[in-house]
């Protein structure tokens, strides 16, 4: 009879985040371990496992250094392909990893295996041509030993026509045949037991090797754990010391924190009080600053006003100084004009007394007109002064009064009547008049400081001198009032002096 066996090669697993030397695959059927493949790589020649039995196949991936299970899968051997590659999914530990059929798409994590199926003949006793007696004995043995039919169920003999005629010889023959069959069955059973023992020994050897490997790994792990334990113990002791120190430090920090919290509370209270007082002080200062700013603006305005007033006062002072100078000049001119008026009055009186011709009166009227015109021009000047105007008005009034007086008087007598006077009286009067004129002219000349030629006398005659002084003073006043203009009033050189009537 043909017996089915499998050759399974574990090629690789993915994804595995560990080195291939640390990963191993445990292969078992129906809970019986067949082999352990490590390292799990396609270059490993020992990753081929032959399975002769049929049942539940289980593949378990483990970390050989730590013994941690990475993943597993279990499936019946009946669904394995006859040959070829097959991806199998890996399930997490402690989960249902049984597969009843292969999925269409296998996602990671997964494992790749290569399957080859082999068939072999089982050892079966050959059946040759026997005699009728052997057939009868064999059939009888089959009928009488139903319990032994389980040993060779495949063997079926043809029925014998002599079954209905049993006898002693047949029984003996059947017994002998039965004994032979039992011996053969015993041999087959012994062979099976030997194969089973070999398999068990092989499995035990594999398990022992795996256990030895695991023991060595456990020893290495124990050494590592011992070193880690010592390190952890030393770290624990140091941590205990550090913990005690930290406890002390925490207690000190707590005390410091309590002190700081109390100080902080006191400081916050103080700060709040100071802040409130500072706010009030700031408000007061703001109010004071506002007041000061308003006062400052007022003072600035006042200062600007004062500056303007100072400028005005400076201008006024300069104007006042100029006016004072002008007033002084005008006073001098007024005095001179007063003197000239008096002198002119005297001259006119003398003329009225001594001269009586119409030509002389006409000359005086012309001079009066010219003086009036000059007075009008002086009034229309740019900067007239009150004093000068008053003097001019007085002079004009004086001239008008003198004109009226001359017109109201009777015509002057002819020169012959003057000769009737006594020569002594006239001479005395003329002498007195000349003395007065000389005194007045001397005073006027000294005040006005007139320049004269060296060859001429210092002061001219009384009448000419008075007229000259009046005209020059008027021209000076007009030129000072309106600079740049020339005098219109003729000087005494241009005006012909009246002839004195000679005494006979």
Secondary structure as UniProt FT lines:
FT   STRAND          2..14
FT   HELIX           20..22
FT   STRAND          23..29
FT   TURN            30..31
FT   STRAND          32..37
FT   TURN            42..43
FT   TURN            45..46
FT   STRAND          48..51
FT   STRAND          56..63
FT   TURN            64..66
FT   STRAND          69..76
FT   HELIX           77..79
FT   STRAND          83..89
FT   TURN            93..94
FT   STRAND          98..99
FT   STRAND          110..121
FT   HELIX           132..144
FT   HELIX           147..150
FT   TURN            153..154
FT   TURN            161..164
FT   HELIX           168..354
FT   HELIX           358..379
FT   HELIX           386..408
FT   HELIX           415..418
FT   TURN            419..420
FT   HELIX           423..448
FT   HELIX           462..481
FT   TURN            483..484
FT   TURN            492..494
//
